[in-house]
């Protein structure tokens, strides 16, 4: 505590900090949790509690401690700085809107002046806040030309604002870089133009496409600049293929669910995603047919997951193996979750022997009772110790952590280590007793 002088005016030490530095601090406070590349549970938003929504990676809401409103009410000095810093008024997340927040949001957007906006609206399942959600969405749409990031989760009660008729009067969001939209509506014919409008930005780099309730064709989307694409509920492989053909710069692809049966047609040309580095199939047992005509020469991370334990992985490896062989890619991370049945064990083992895995830095095999992990990046290349096995039991999970070395016991390299670790995990899985879940 600096003592107040007996005479003269006292200036608090915090007010002696240069204004430029204070502005930088303000900017950090309101934006440090903003991660536009993260999905933030957009596909299951109604399962989140208010506390989970607030604690997750998000933009500041109007009532949070990270809000510019909070910063501007500390002192007159800080208020002057906050009102002269339009960039701190460009990040806003509205969760479960109420009528009380509408005027504050209008003020917030006005103080951002002409700066680009990062906006998020989560309406929630409560239909009683329809009027408030409409008002907030209307405010957002008034500034569509300033959107840089938009995340919408609203239901059909406010969908008239997103109709094709409304889209015709809106300007193209030229500056939009990231879009995550889930709109509840059964009449998909009235929503296509709006979806295409949102996805038409030439600067769009991250897109989340949720077709759960709106069956809109993806083929008409302009995704030539998209780098990060997440797709949920694909109703047509033909539509999916057409959409991927437009993705010339795609580096990261996540596909959650496919509701279409696909048989590789004779004569269909291979689809090469030349820039793709990351691929995750959350329902690999139903999306694995995608591999039939896919070539991924720069793939580094491959994550395959089954929907549940009953699906198994039968047939997946028959398609994954030739895709990897054809692509000649060098994998860095390979993850398998719930993709195993006894009949398919040898196909999995055979796949792990491919040269694609010689450059691997991390291997994960997650089954019902077993998780096997090898992290090659943490092992010193000059290590001469024998390979170590650490097995720990905790209820229904056994972890086999295998450290890679140059040494004996028949394990001469990463390829052999992968196969050996997989065999250990699969053997334990087959022999696990029915009462294993009760083991402590």
N, C-alpha and C positions, 0 to 999 in steps of 0.2 A: 504494500500500500504506500503510495507516494503521498507524503504529508501535504496538506493544503497550505500554501503560503499565507502568512498573516495578512498580507496586503496584496492587492492586485488580482487579476483574473487568473483562474486556474484552468488549464487545458488537460483533460484526461490523456494519459500516455497513448491510449488506443487511437485517439484522434490525430496523433502526430504521424501515423503511418501514411505514406503517400497514397493518394486516392487511386492511382493505377494499380497498386498492390491490393488494396481493399476490393477493387472490382474483380481482380483475379481470384481472390478468396471467395467472394460471392458466387462467381461462376463455378468454382469447384464444388461449393456446397450444394447448389441446385442441380448439378449435372453429373456428379461423380458416380452415381448408381445407375446411370443410363447406359444400357448395353443393348443397342438395337439388334445385334445378331442373335440374342437369346429369344427363345420362343415364349417363355413365361406362361406355360400351361394354357395356351390359347385354345387348345382343342377340348379341354375339360374345365372351363372356367367356373361352371356352376358348382363344382365339387370343392371349391376353395372357400375357406372362411374369410371373413373380413380381415382378421389378423394375418392370415397367410398372404392375402393380397397386399397388405401394407408392408409386410416384412420382405416380400420378394423383390427382385431387381426391377425397378420401376422409375418412373418420373415422379417428382414431388407432387403431391396433391395440394389443393388450395389451403388445407388446414394443417399441413405437416410442419415440423420444425425446420425442414429444408425449404420451405416456401419463401419466395421473395416477400410475401406479406409479413412473415415473421421477421425477416431481416430489416424491413423498412419500418418496423415499429419499435426498434431498440432505442433509437435516439434520433433527434432532428438531423444530425450529421449523417448518420447511416441512411436515413430516409432520402436525403438529398442525393446521396450516391446511388441508392437503389433505383430511384426514379430516373436517374441519368444513365442507367445501365440496361438498355433494352434487351441485351442478350440473355439476362437472367430471367426474363419473362417469356421465354420461348419454349420452356419445358413444362408440360402440364399433364397430369394423369387424374382423371375424374372417376372415382369408384362409387357406385351406387348413388347417382346424383339425386339431389333434393332441390326443391324450389329456392331454398335459401342460398344456394351456391351460384345460381345463375348470374346474378349481378356481379359477383366477385370474379367469375370467369370472364365476363364481358370486359371488366376492367383489366384483368390480367392480359387478355389478348390485345387490348388497345395499347397497353404499355410496352408491348413488344414491337410496336411501330411496324416497320416493314421487314423485320427480320424473319428468317425461315423458322417454322414451328415444328416441334415434336409433341404430338398430342396422342392421348389415350383415353378411351371412354369404355368403361365396363358397366353396363346397365344392371346386371344381375337378374335374378328370376322374378323379382317383385314387380308385378304389373302396375302397382299403385304409383310407381315413380315414372310412369309413361310420359306425363307432361314435362317433367323435369328433364328426362332423357331427350325428348324432342327438342326442348329449348337449347340444351347443350350441343346436341348434334347440329342444330341449325346454326349456332354460333361457329362451330368448327367448319361447316360447309361454306360459310361466308368468307372464310379465309383459305379456301382450298388451293388457291394459287400460291400460298406461302407454305404449304405442307412440305416438310422434309421427312418426317416419320409419322405414320398414322396407324393406330391400333384400335380397332372397333370390335366390341362384343355387345351387340344389341339384338333384341328379338323383334318379332313381326309387328308389334304395336307401333313402332316408329318407322317401319319400312317404307311408308309412303314418301318419306324424304329421300329415299334411295332408289326410287323408281326410274324407269327409262325416261319418263317425261321430265323428271327433275334433272336427270343427267344431261338432257339436251340443252339446258340453260346454264350448265356449269362450265367453267374454263378447265382446260387440261392442266393437271398438277405437274407442270414441267420440272419442278425442283424435287419431286418426291423420290426418295432413295430407298425407303423401307415401308412395306405395307403388311399388316397382319389383320385380317378381317374375318370375322365369323358373324354372319347375318342369318337369323332364323326366319325362313320364309319358304312356303311350299310352292308358290307360283313362280317358278324359275324363269318363265318367259318374260316377266316384267322386271328382271334384275340384270340381264345380260349386258345392256349398254352401260349401266353404272359400273359393273365389274370391269368392263373393258376400259372405261374412262380412268378408273383408279390404277389400272395396270399399264397405262399407255405412256407413262413418263419415260423419256429417253435416258434418264439418270437412275432408273430403278435398279437397285443392286440386290436387295433382299426382299423376297416375297413369300408369304404364307398363303396357301390356297386351301380353303376348307369348303368342300362340296357336300358336307353332311346333309344340309337341308336345301341347298340351292344347286340343282343339277345343271350347271352351266358349262358349256364346252370350253375347254382350255385352249383349243387350237387357235382361237382368234386373239389370244393374248400376245402382247409385244414384249417378249422377254429377252431380247437380243443382248441386253447389258446386264442381265441378272447373274449374279455370282453365287448367291445363296438361295436355294429354293426348297421349301417344305410343302408337301402335298398330302392331303388327307381325303380319303374316300374317293378313289378313282373308279368311275363307272365304265370306262372304256379304254382298253389298251391302245386302240387306234388313236383316240384323243390324246392319250399320254405320249405316244410316239410323236404325234404331230407337234405337241407342245415342246418336247425335248429337242426336236429338230430346230426350233427357233432359238434355243439356248446356246449360243456360240461361245459364251464366256463362262459357262457354269463350272464352278469349282466344288460346290457342296450341295448334295442332293439327299433329302430325307423323304421317304415314302411310307406313310403309316398304314393305309388300308386300300385294298383293291377289291372291288365288287364285280369283277368281270372274269370270265373264264378265257384263258388265252392259250391258243395252240399255234406254235410257230408255223407260219405259212411258208411253203416252198417258194423260193425265189424272192422273198422279202430281203432287201439289201441290209447290210449291217449298219447299225446306228453307232457312230463313233462320237463319244463325248471327249474331245481332245484335251480339254482343260480340267476335267473332273478329278479331284483329289480325294474327296470324302463321299462315301456312299453308305447310307443306313437304311435298311429295310426292316421296319418294325413288325411286319407280318410276312417274313421271308418265305413261309410255306405257300403263300398265295401270290407273292410277287416275284418268286424266283424265275418264272418263265421269261421275265424281262431280260435275263441273261442270254437267252437264245440268240438274240440278234444284237447284242451289245458288245462294244469294244471300248476299253478304258485304259489307254496306254499310259496315263499319268496317275493312275489311282494309287493312293498311299494309305488310306484308311478304309477298311471294310467292316461294317457292323451288321450282323445277321441275327435276327431275333424271331422266335416263333410266338404265336398269339397265346398259347398255353401249352401245358405239358402233354396234352393229348394229341396235338398236331404232329409232333415229332419233326424229323428233318428228312424223311424219306423222299428222294428225288431231287432235293436241293443240290446235293454235291454233284449229281450227274450234269447239272447245268453250270454250277460255279466253276468246276475244274476246267472245262473247255474255255470258258470266258477268260479265266486267268491265264491259261496257256496262250490263247489267241492275243490277249492284250500285251503280254510280256511286260507287265507292270512290276514295279518294285514296292511291295507293301512295307509300311512302317508300323501299322497297328492293325490287328485282326482280332475281332471279338465275336464270340458265338454265345447265344443265350437261348436255352430251351429248344435246341435244334438237334435232338439226338433220339434215335431209336436203335435198338440192338442190331437190326438188319442193316443199318446204314453206317455202322461203325467203321468198317474197312474203307468205305468211300471217303469218309472224313479223314482217316489216317492217310490215305493215298493222296488226298488233296494237300495235306500239310507237307508232303514230300516235294512239292513243286519248287522250282528255283525262285519263284516269286517271294518266298518267305525267307530267303537268305539275308535280306536287308532288314528284317523285322526288328523293331525295338520293344514291342509290347504285344503279348498274346494273352487273351482271356477266354476261358471256357467256363461258362456258367450253366450248370445243369440243376436238377431238382435238389440234389443233396450235396453237390460238389461245385466248388469254384477253384479253378486252376489258373494261376497267373504267373507269367514269366515276364519280368521287366529287364530286358537286356541292357537298357541304357544306364542302369545303376551299377553294372559290374565292370570292374577295371579289366582292361584287356590283358594286363600282365599277371593277373591272378593265377596262381598255380594250385589252389586248393581243390580238393575233390568236390564234386557236385553235392550240394546239401539239400536234404528234404526236411521241411518243417511242416508237420501235420498238426493242426489244432482243431479240436471239436467244440462246437458251441451249438447246441440244439440240432437243427437240421442242416448244418453247413460244415463242410470240411474244406480247409484251404491248403492246397499244395503249392508252396512257393519254391520254385526251382531256380537256383542261381546258375547262370551259364559260366563255364570256364573252358580252358583249353584241354582239360585233362581226360582221364581214362574212363573206365567202366563202359566203354563202347559208345559214349556220347561225345562225338568229335566236333560238333558244331551246332549252330542254332536249329538247323533242320532236324537233326536227331533229337535235340532237346524238346522241340515241339511235339514230335511224335511220342516220345517217352512220357511227357507230362500228360498228353491226351489219353494215352493208354492207362496211366495210373488213375486218372479221373473217371474214365469210362468203366474200368474194372470195379472201382468202388461203387459207382452208380448201379451196376448190375447186382452187386452183392449187398447193397444197403438193405437192412432189415426193414420190415413194414413199420416197426415201432421206432425207427430212427429219429423221428421228429420229437420224441420224448427224451432223447439222450441229452445229458447235461455235461 
